[in-house]
């Protein structure tokens, strides 16, 4: 048995089922870290102090929290941590939509929803302004008796969320094992090169050459298209890969740091703590505490 395994939840959705809605009041979170095949929108209120873990993202939530997860491999959990509330409300909507080409969801009216669901493969956290916009529909969803109307209302919730600004991706691409996608072919080539070579030294001149630009022009071009400077982007890729290795392997922190392209252990520890608010060892231990042996 392997303590690094996580629970793969078997959801209640069966056969032709589309939605599973659980609206419950509780005093604590006890379910361990898990993943599942179906998509999930999870809303939590009055649970300030709970720690939400999605992939390599770990955040303490406030009074309202709404997250969409659409990857079957992305582990997640809401754990009690510093929450003392005895009136927590959690609304979990698990859904199973066929979203491939030549389906209803590939048609023009659904494109905003599909774009959002693609982004949510890393987990997507919505701001309070978005939560308030859909709160009334979420609040009444479990009371709808006819399945058709429940599905229509849930699709409306997704559509309204897809139009909101400020949604934040949670897990890093490299941790969530999400393929690099970009509108610019130049940037895509560079990102793919970084994804395949982050464990080695990656030089600005090398990347600029791939993009067919001078180093200074490429630096400006990269930041314009990604919103991040090149150094920060490479560090985030390396940290995501390191976080995944901390969770999935028993390799030493030192071995992981060098395998992920960090030039020395102290540098890795410093950067990791700055970005993740905990040491690599603490990150690994926290994950193991939220898992069970299966």
N, C-alpha and C positions, 0 to 999 in steps of 0.2 A: 504494500500500500504506500501511496505517495502523498505526503502532506501538502505538496505543491499543486495537487489537482484541485479544481474548483467544481462546485456543483453545476451540472448542466440541468437546468430546471425543465421538467416536462410540464408544459402549460396545459390548462384545461381546454384550450381550443382543439376541436376535433373535426376531421373531415371537411365539411363545407362551412364550418363556423367562421365568422368574420371578426367578431369582437368578443372579448371577455372583459367585463367591467367589475372591479372590486372597489367598493366605497366603504371604508371602515374607520372606526374610532379605536385608538389604541393608546397604551401608556408607554410602550417601548418598542424598539426595533430589535428583533432577535434573529431574523433570517440571515444566514451567512452569505458571503460573496458568491455570485453565480452569473451564469449567462443563459441564453435561451434562443431558440430558432426564430421566434416571432418578434415583431417590432413592439416597442413599449413606450407609452407616454405616462410618466409618473409624476403626480402632484402631491406635495406635502405641505401642510400648514400647521402652525402652532408647534413647531418642532425646532425652535431656535437652539443651536448648540449641537445638533446632530451632525455627524461627519458623513459627507457623501463622497464615495470613492467610485470613480468611473475610469477604468484603465489606469493610467498613471497620474490622473488628476485626483487630488484630495483637498476638499474644501469643507469648512464648517458653514452650514447654511443658516439663513435668518428665518423670519416668520413664514415666508412663502418660498417654495422651491418647485420648479417645473422643468423636467428634463425629458428629452426624446432620445431614444436609443434604437438604432436600426441595424446593428451588426450582431450576428449570432455568436461571434467570438469575443465580444467586448464584455469583460466581467465588470460587475457593479454591485454596490451595496450601500444602503443607508444604515449607519450604525449609531448606537445611542450616544456615545462619547460624553459630551457635557450637557446633554438635554435633560431638563428636570420637569418638562411638561407632562401633565397627566390627561391632556385632552388633545392628543395628536390626531389629525385627520389625514388619511392617505387615500388618494384615488388612483388606482392603477388601471390603465387601459392597455391590454395586449391585443394586437390586431394582426391579421394575416391577409394582406392584400397582394394579389398577383400584379406585379409592377413591371413586367418585362415589356418588350416591344410588342406592338399590335394588341395591347390591352387598353382598357379605358384610361388607365393612368399615363399612357404615353401620348394622349391627346392634349391639345393646346390648353384647355382650361385647367388641367391638372399639373402643368409644368412647374408652377411655383411650389406646389407640394412636393413634387419629385425632386426638385433642386434641394429643398430643405431636408428631405429624407436622405439624400445622398450625403449631405453635410453631417447628418446625425449618425453616420457610421462611427464617428469618433465621440458620440454623445454631444447633445446640444442643450445648453442651459439658457432659459429664457429670462429676460429682465422682468421686474415687477410690473412695468407698464404693459407688457405683453400678457402677463398673467391676469391682470385686472380686465383686460379686453375680452378674455375668454372665460373668466371666472363663472359668470352666470350659466353658461352652457356646460361647463365642467360640473358645477354644483348640481345641476338637474339631470345629468346624463344617466345616472343609475336608476332614476325613477321612470324612465321611458319604457313602456311595456312592449311596444311593437318594435321588433328588430330593425325594420326598414327605417323608421324615424330615428332610431338611435344611431344608425350608421350615417344617415344624412347629417345629424347634428355633430357627430364626431368629425366627419369630413369638413364641416364648416369650421370647427375648432382648428383643425390642421391648416385650412386655408388662411384663416385669420392669423395664425402664428407665422405662416410663411411670408406674410406681408409686413410683419413687425421687424423693426430694426433693433440691433443690440444683442441678438442671440450669440452665445459664445461657445465655440467648440471646446470640448473638455480634454479628451485624451490626445496625445501627440500621434501624428500619422505613423511614425515608426513603431510605437508601442502597439497601436491598434492594427498594424499590418495593413494599412490602407494604401493602395497604389497611388502614386503621384499623378495628379491631374492639373492641367493649367491651360488657359486659353492661348498663351503664347508658345509657339514651337521652340523658340530659343530658350525660354525659361524652363520648359518641360525637359529639354535635352540636358540642361544644367542640373535640374532637380534629380533627374534619373541618374546622372553621373554621381552626384553627391550620395544618393541612396545606395549606390553600389560600391562606393569607395570611401565612405565616412570613417572607416576604421584606419585609413591611411592619412597621411598629411595631404590636405586639399589646398592648393595654392590659387590665389586670385587670378594670376596670369593664366593658369591652366584653364580655369572656368571661362575667363574672358575669351580665350582662344576658341573654346567650344562654341561660344555664342557669336564669334566673329566680330568682336568689338575690342576697343582698347580697355585696359583695366579700369580706368577712371570712369569711362562711359558706361561700362558694364555694371559697376557698383551702383551708379545712379539708376540705371535701368532695372536692376534687380530689386532695389528698394521700392521703386515706383510700382512694380508689379506684385510684390509680395507684402509690402508694408513693413518689412524687417531688413536690417542690414545683413550682409552675407555671413558675418561671424556669428551673430545670434542664431541665424537659421541653421547653420552647421552644428552649433552647440545643442540646439533643440533636437535635431535628428539623432545626435550621439546620446543625449540623455534619454530619449525615448527608447532607443535600442538597449541602453544600459538598464533602464527600469524593467524592460521585458525580461532581460537575462537575470536580474535580481529575483524576479518572481518565478521564472520557469526553470532555473538551473540552480545547482548548488555550488557553482564556481565562486571563488573568493572575490571580494570587492576589488582587490588589486588586479586580479586577472581580468575581470570585467572592464575595469577602467582602461587598461591597455588595449583590450580587444575592440573597444569602442572608439579608439582614436585619441584618448587623452594622454598627454605627454608625461604626466606623473600623477601619483595617487593623491597627493595633497591638493593639487589643482582640481582634480576630479571631485574630491570631497567638498572643497570650497564652493565650486560651481553648483554641484548637486544641492547642497544645503541652501544656497541662495535662491535657486529656482524652485525647489520642492519644499522648502521650510522644514526639512529633516535630513538627517544623514542617510547615506545609502543603506547602512545597517538597520537604521530605524525604519526606513521604507520597507525593507524586506521583512522585518519582524512584524510590522503592522499588517502586511498582507497575510502573513501566516496566522496571525491571531484571528483574522476574519474568515479563514477557510476551515474546513473540516476534513478529516480523513475519509476518503471513499474507496 
